[in-house]
Amino acid sequence: MGKRTPFDIIRMDPLGQGVSLLDEKVTFIPKTLPGEKGEAIITETKGKKVQFAQLDSLSQPSPKREKSPCPHFDHCQGCSFLHTSYDEELKHKHAAYSFLYKNFLPAEEIKIIQSEQRLHYRNRIQLHYEGLQLGMQSREGLLEVKNCQLPHPLIAKKLQEIYEDPNFLKSRNLPNKGHLELSLRGEEVNLHFDERYSSGGFRQVNEKMGHLAAKEIEHALLPFLDDDTILIDLFGGSGYLSHFFAGERLVVDQGEQVQNDFEYSFLDINLYSKFAAEKVEKAIKKKNWTSRDQVIILDPPRSGLKNCDEFLKNENIKAIAYLSCNPHSQVRDLKKIHESSSWKISEITFLDFFPATHHLESLVVLKRP
């Protein structure tokens, strides 16, 4: 057992951890709340003044603390806020993430949109297996999560069946270690062993919030759109976020074009590859769109797009809607865009795509000054 340390939580950080500043040390402790005091067990140290710890005992619980609806919560690293109400979760998320954007907009000007469902919203989950064990990764190894509260009821039912079948892993010719993804398509739960994430086709894990995000983007960009405007959807996938626009649009992403009812042009390139920005520009020129006004939707993976400024050099671009599942990489990218006097941030909206966890999505709208 590691060394014990007293704590007195003063605030929450963006990872959903309580922050204590006792004894001239910064201690980060998951599953705690502001105002709580007690003892924790140190699990990791960084330098002389930063340490990470695990809650051991509470001498002063917060009046905001509640019993978690999930039996795995105390040991699972997947959720961060199921020991308090959803209202409190939203307050902590808004405060912690607004601080990241303090150089762009004050906290009171950043709104947060809550999820209709706090639990049972995920249409896709990923578990890890090792030997005959299946579960979520934790400090103690793989943690069985038979009663996880986040997946859609149909996935939750399938998960129960998997855990009740002693031959589920044994009967398959699998390597010793790997991962399993359960994804919902219609009423069917598909199983994917050791394939790339979202191998059955990418969809937002919280589809209702995905619809809300598309509506927010539509509302933000409509003032900049007319019959002569071109919409460029970077990392656009199926073109879902831009499907509201009836005019000409170019969806850019890597992979086979997804067939659906939306009308759009598709450019199949890796947006992280060398000269990707030039390839997008060439595609625009090929369609004789160069002189027309443009708006951009940018929805990159968690790593963001470090060279995003290279895609925004065209002076005909009038507005940008940047949706991110990682505010940290988004803030890094925004600093690069914001250094130029060419762009002004007009609004920031947090969307709680991932209730109970520390994650959220952030939508930043930029326009010409």
C-alpha positions as CSV (number, residue, x, y, z in Angstrom):
1,M,0.0,0.0,0.0
2,G,1.3,3.5,-0.9
3,K,1.9,6.4,1.4
4,R,-1.2,8.2,2.9
5,T,-1.7,11.9,2.5
6,P,-4.4,14.2,4.0
7,F,-6.5,16.3,1.5
8,D,-8.8,19.2,1.4
9,I,-10.5,19.6,-2.0
10,I,-10.8,23.2,-3.2
11,R,-11.9,22.6,-6.8
12,M,-12.3,20.2,-9.7
13,D,-9.9,20.0,-12.7
14,P,-10.9,19.3,-16.3
15,L,-10.3,15.6,-15.8
16,G,-12.9,15.4,-13.1
17,Q,-10.4,15.1,-10.3
18,G,-10.5,16.9,-7.0
19,V,-7.6,19.3,-6.3
20,S,-6.0,19.6,-2.9
21,L,-3.2,22.1,-2.0
22,L,-2.1,20.9,1.4
23,D,1.5,20.8,2.6
24,E,2.7,22.9,-0.4
25,K,1.8,20.0,-2.7
26,V,-0.8,19.7,-5.5
27,T,-2.7,16.5,-5.1
28,F,-5.2,15.2,-7.7
29,I,-7.8,12.8,-6.3
30,P,-10.6,11.2,-8.5
31,K,-14.1,10.6,-7.0
32,T,-13.9,13.6,-4.6
33,L,-15.8,16.9,-4.5
34,P,-15.0,20.5,-3.4
35,G,-15.2,20.9,0.3
36,E,-14.3,17.3,1.1
37,K,-11.6,16.3,3.5
38,G,-10.0,13.0,4.3
39,E,-7.1,10.7,3.5
40,A,-5.9,9.4,0.2
41,I,-3.3,6.9,-0.9
42,I,-0.6,8.2,-3.2
43,T,-0.4,6.3,-6.5
44,E,2.1,8.5,-8.4
45,T,4.4,11.5,-7.9
46,K,5.7,14.1,-10.4
47,G,8.6,16.1,-9.0
48,K,8.4,17.3,-5.4
49,K,5.1,19.2,-5.5
50,V,2.7,17.2,-7.7
51,Q,1.1,13.9,-6.7
52,F,-1.8,11.7,-7.7
53,A,-3.8,9.7,-5.2
54,Q,-6.7,7.4,-4.7
55,L,-9.5,8.2,-2.2
56,D,-9.2,6.1,1.0
57,S,-11.4,7.7,3.6
58,L,-13.6,10.8,4.1
59,S,-13.7,12.8,7.3
60,Q,-15.8,15.5,5.8
61,P,-18.0,14.5,2.9
62,S,-19.6,17.1,0.7
63,P,-23.4,17.7,1.1
64,K,-23.4,17.4,-2.7
65,R,-22.2,13.8,-2.6
66,E,-24.7,11.1,-3.7
67,K,-24.7,7.3,-3.9
68,S,-23.6,6.3,-7.3
69,P,-26.2,4.4,-9.5
70,C,-23.3,2.3,-10.8
71,P,-21.8,-0.5,-8.7
72,H,-18.5,-0.2,-10.5
73,F,-18.0,3.5,-10.0
74,D,-15.5,3.4,-7.1
75,H,-13.0,1.4,-9.0
76,C,-13.8,2.1,-12.6
77,Q,-11.8,4.9,-14.4
78,G,-14.5,5.5,-17.0
79,C,-16.8,7.8,-15.1
80,S,-15.9,10.8,-13.0
81,F,-19.1,12.4,-11.6
82,L,-21.6,9.7,-10.6
83,H,-21.1,10.6,-6.9
84,T,-23.0,13.8,-7.4
85,S,-26.1,15.1,-9.3
86,Y,-26.1,15.9,-13.0
87,D,-26.6,19.6,-12.2
88,E,-23.4,19.6,-10.1
89,E,-21.6,17.7,-12.8
90,L,-22.5,20.3,-15.4
91,K,-21.4,23.1,-13.0
92,H,-18.0,21.5,-12.5
93,K,-17.4,20.8,-16.2
94,H,-18.4,24.4,-17.1
95,A,-16.1,25.9,-14.5
96,A,-13.1,23.6,-15.3
97,Y,-13.3,23.9,-19.1
98,S,-14.2,27.6,-19.2
99,F,-10.8,28.2,-17.5
100,L,-9.1,26.7,-20.5
101,Y,-10.8,29.3,-22.8
102,K,-10.2,32.3,-20.5
103,N,-8.1,34.1,-23.1
104,F,-10.9,33.9,-25.7
105,L,-14.1,34.5,-23.9
106,P,-15.2,35.0,-20.2
107,A,-16.9,32.0,-18.5
108,E,-20.2,33.8,-18.3
109,E,-20.4,34.0,-22.1
110,I,-19.9,30.3,-22.6
111,K,-23.0,28.2,-22.5
112,I,-23.3,24.5,-21.8
113,I,-25.9,22.2,-23.3
114,Q,-26.9,19.2,-21.2
115,S,-27.6,15.8,-22.5
116,E,-31.2,14.5,-22.5
117,Q,-30.0,11.3,-20.9
118,R,-27.2,11.0,-18.3
119,L,-27.1,7.2,-18.5
120,H,-27.7,4.5,-21.1
121,Y,-26.8,6.8,-24.0
122,R,-23.8,5.1,-25.6
123,N,-24.3,3.3,-28.9
124,R,-20.8,2.0,-28.8
125,I,-18.4,0.8,-26.0
126,Q,-14.9,-0.7,-26.1
127,L,-13.6,-3.3,-23.6
128,H,-10.3,-5.0,-23.3
129,Y,-9.5,-8.7,-22.8
130,E,-6.5,-10.6,-21.5
131,G,-6.7,-14.3,-21.4
132,L,-10.2,-15.1,-20.2
133,Q,-10.7,-11.7,-18.5
134,L,-12.9,-9.0,-20.1
135,G,-13.4,-5.5,-18.8
136,M,-12.3,-1.9,-18.5
137,Q,-8.7,-1.0,-17.8
138,S,-7.9,0.1,-14.3
139,R,-4.9,0.5,-12.0
140,E,-5.6,-2.9,-10.6
141,G,-5.9,-4.6,-14.0
142,L,-9.0,-5.4,-16.0
143,L,-12.2,-4.6,-14.1
144,E,-15.4,-6.5,-15.0
145,V,-18.2,-4.0,-15.8
146,K,-21.2,-6.3,-16.1
147,N,-23.5,-3.6,-14.9
148,C,-22.0,-0.5,-16.6
149,Q,-24.7,2.2,-16.7
150,L,-23.6,4.1,-19.8
151,P,-24.4,1.8,-22.8
152,H,-27.7,1.7,-24.6
153,P,-30.1,-0.9,-23.1
154,L,-29.6,-3.3,-26.0
155,I,-25.8,-3.2,-25.6
156,A,-26.2,-3.5,-21.8
157,K,-28.3,-6.6,-22.3
158,K,-25.7,-8.1,-24.7
159,L,-23.0,-7.3,-22.2
160,Q,-24.8,-9.2,-19.5
161,E,-25.1,-12.2,-21.8
162,I,-21.3,-12.1,-22.6
163,Y,-20.4,-12.1,-18.9
164,E,-22.8,-14.9,-18.2
165,D,-21.2,-17.1,-20.9
166,P,-18.1,-18.8,-19.5
167,N,-17.0,-19.8,-23.0
168,F,-17.4,-16.4,-24.7
169,L,-13.7,-15.7,-25.0
170,K,-12.6,-19.3,-24.7
171,S,-14.5,-20.4,-27.8
172,R,-12.8,-17.8,-30.0
173,N,-9.3,-18.1,-31.6
174,L,-8.0,-14.8,-30.1
175,P,-4.6,-13.5,-29.1
176,N,-3.8,-13.3,-25.4
177,K,-4.6,-9.5,-25.4
178,G,-6.8,-7.3,-27.4
179,H,-10.1,-5.4,-27.4
180,L,-13.7,-5.9,-28.1
181,E,-16.1,-3.2,-29.4
182,L,-19.8,-3.5,-29.1
183,S,-21.8,-1.2,-31.4
184,L,-25.5,-0.7,-32.1
185,R,-26.8,-0.7,-35.6
186,G,-30.6,-0.4,-35.6
187,E,-31.7,-3.1,-33.2
188,E,-28.6,-5.3,-33.6
189,V,-25.5,-5.3,-31.4
190,N,-22.4,-6.0,-33.5
191,L,-19.1,-7.4,-32.0
192,H,-15.7,-6.3,-33.4
193,F,-12.6,-8.0,-32.1
194,D,-9.3,-6.1,-32.4
195,E,-10.4,-3.8,-35.2
196,R,-9.9,-0.1,-35.5
197,Y,-12.2,2.1,-33.4
198,S,-15.7,2.4,-34.8
199,S,-14.8,-0.1,-37.6
200,G,-18.5,-0.4,-38.4
201,G,-18.6,3.2,-39.5
202,F,-18.2,6.3,-37.3
203,R,-21.2,7.7,-35.5
204,Q,-21.4,10.0,-32.5
205,V,-21.7,7.7,-29.4
206,N,-24.5,10.0,-28.1
207,E,-26.7,10.4,-31.2
208,K,-29.2,12.8,-29.6
209,M,-26.3,15.2,-28.7
210,G,-25.0,14.7,-32.3
211,H,-28.3,16.1,-33.6
212,L,-28.1,19.1,-31.2
213,A,-24.5,19.8,-32.3
214,A,-25.6,19.8,-36.0
215,K,-28.4,22.2,-35.1
216,E,-26.0,24.5,-33.2
217,I,-23.6,24.6,-36.2
218,E,-26.5,25.3,-38.6
219,H,-27.7,28.2,-36.4
220,A,-24.2,29.6,-36.2
221,L,-23.3,29.4,-39.9
222,L,-26.7,30.3,-41.5
223,P,-26.0,34.1,-41.4
224,F,-22.9,33.4,-43.6
225,L,-24.6,31.2,-46.1
226,D,-26.4,32.0,-49.3
227,D,-26.9,30.4,-52.7
228,D,-23.4,31.3,-53.9
229,T,-21.5,30.1,-50.8
230,I,-19.5,26.9,-50.6
231,L,-19.4,24.8,-47.4
232,I,-16.2,22.9,-46.8
233,D,-16.6,20.0,-44.2
234,L,-13.2,18.9,-43.0
235,F,-13.1,15.5,-41.2
236,G,-16.7,15.4,-42.4
237,G,-17.3,11.6,-42.6
238,S,-20.8,11.1,-44.1
239,G,-21.4,14.9,-44.2
240,Y,-23.8,14.6,-41.3
241,L,-22.8,18.0,-39.7
242,S,-23.2,19.9,-42.9
243,H,-26.3,18.1,-44.4
244,F,-28.5,21.1,-43.5
245,F,-27.0,23.1,-46.3
246,A,-28.7,22.8,-49.6
247,G,-26.0,24.5,-51.6
248,E,-22.7,23.1,-52.9
249,R,-20.4,21.5,-50.3
250,L,-17.2,19.6,-50.2
251,V,-16.8,16.9,-47.6
252,V,-13.2,15.9,-46.9
253,D,-12.2,12.8,-45.0
254,Q,-10.2,9.6,-45.4
255,G,-12.1,6.4,-46.5
256,E,-14.8,5.3,-48.7
257,Q,-17.7,7.8,-49.2
258,V,-20.7,6.8,-47.1
259,Q,-23.8,6.4,-49.2
260,N,-26.8,8.4,-47.8
261,D,-29.5,10.8,-48.9
262,F,-27.2,13.9,-48.6
263,E,-25.9,15.5,-51.8
264,Y,-22.3,16.5,-51.6
265,S,-18.9,16.3,-53.3
266,F,-16.4,14.0,-51.5
267,L,-12.6,14.3,-51.4
268,D,-10.8,11.2,-50.0
269,I,-7.6,12.3,-48.4
270,N,-5.8,12.0,-45.1
271,L,-6.0,15.5,-43.6
272,Y,-2.9,14.8,-41.5
273,S,-0.8,14.0,-44.6
274,K,1.8,16.4,-46.1
275,F,0.3,18.9,-48.6
276,A,-3.3,18.1,-47.4
277,A,-4.2,21.8,-47.4
278,E,-2.9,22.2,-50.9
279,K,-4.9,19.2,-52.1
280,V,-8.1,20.7,-50.6
281,E,-7.3,24.0,-52.4
282,K,-6.7,22.1,-55.7
283,A,-10.1,20.4,-55.4
284,I,-11.8,23.8,-54.8
285,K,-10.0,25.2,-57.9
286,K,-11.0,22.2,-60.0
287,K,-14.6,22.9,-59.3
288,N,-14.2,26.6,-60.1
289,W,-15.2,27.6,-56.6
290,T,-12.1,29.7,-55.8
291,S,-13.8,33.1,-56.1
292,R,-16.9,32.2,-54.1
293,D,-17.4,32.7,-50.4
294,Q,-16.7,29.8,-48.2
295,V,-17.5,28.6,-44.7
296,I,-15.6,25.8,-42.9
297,I,-16.8,23.0,-40.5
298,L,-13.8,21.4,-38.7
299,D,-14.4,18.3,-36.6
300,P,-11.1,16.5,-36.1
301,P,-10.2,13.5,-33.9
302,R,-9.0,14.1,-30.3
303,S,-5.5,15.1,-31.5
304,G,-6.9,18.2,-33.2
305,L,-5.3,19.7,-36.2
306,K,-2.0,21.5,-35.4
307,N,-1.7,23.0,-38.8
308,C,-5.3,24.1,-39.0
309,D,-4.1,27.6,-40.1
310,E,-2.9,26.2,-43.4
311,F,-6.5,25.3,-44.3
312,L,-7.8,28.8,-43.5
313,K,-5.6,31.0,-45.7
314,N,-8.2,31.7,-48.3
315,E,-9.6,35.2,-47.7
316,N,-13.0,34.1,-49.1
317,I,-13.5,32.0,-45.9
318,K,-16.0,34.0,-43.9
319,A,-16.7,31.7,-40.9
320,I,-15.5,28.6,-39.2
321,A,-17.3,26.2,-36.9
322,Y,-14.8,24.1,-35.0
323,L,-16.3,21.1,-33.1
324,S,-13.9,19.2,-30.8
325,C,-14.1,16.2,-28.5
326,N,-10.9,17.4,-26.8
327,P,-10.9,21.0,-25.6
328,H,-7.2,20.8,-24.7
329,S,-6.1,20.2,-28.4
330,Q,-8.7,22.7,-29.6
331,V,-7.4,25.5,-27.4
332,R,-3.9,24.7,-28.8
333,D,-5.2,25.0,-32.3
334,L,-7.2,28.2,-31.5
335,K,-4.2,30.0,-30.2
336,K,-2.6,29.5,-33.6
337,I,-5.6,30.8,-35.4
338,H,-6.2,33.6,-32.9
339,E,-2.6,34.9,-33.3
340,S,-3.7,36.2,-36.7
341,S,-5.9,39.3,-36.6
342,S,-7.9,37.6,-39.4
343,W,-10.2,35.8,-37.1
344,K,-12.4,36.6,-34.0
345,I,-14.1,34.1,-31.8
346,S,-17.8,35.0,-31.7
347,E,-19.2,32.2,-29.5
348,I,-18.2,29.1,-27.6
349,T,-20.6,26.3,-26.6
350,F,-20.0,23.2,-24.5
351,L,-22.1,20.2,-25.4
352,D,-22.2,17.4,-22.9
353,F,-21.9,14.4,-25.2
354,F,-20.4,12.2,-22.5
355,P,-22.4,12.6,-19.2
356,A,-20.9,11.0,-16.1
357,T,-17.4,11.2,-17.6
358,H,-15.0,14.1,-17.6
359,H,-15.3,14.5,-21.4
360,L,-17.4,17.0,-23.3
361,E,-17.4,18.5,-26.8
362,S,-16.8,22.2,-27.5
363,L,-18.1,24.2,-30.4
364,V,-16.1,27.4,-31.3
365,V,-17.4,29.7,-34.0
366,L,-15.0,32.1,-35.6
367,K,-15.7,34.9,-38.1
368,R,-13.8,37.7,-39.8
369,P,-13.4,40.8,-37.6
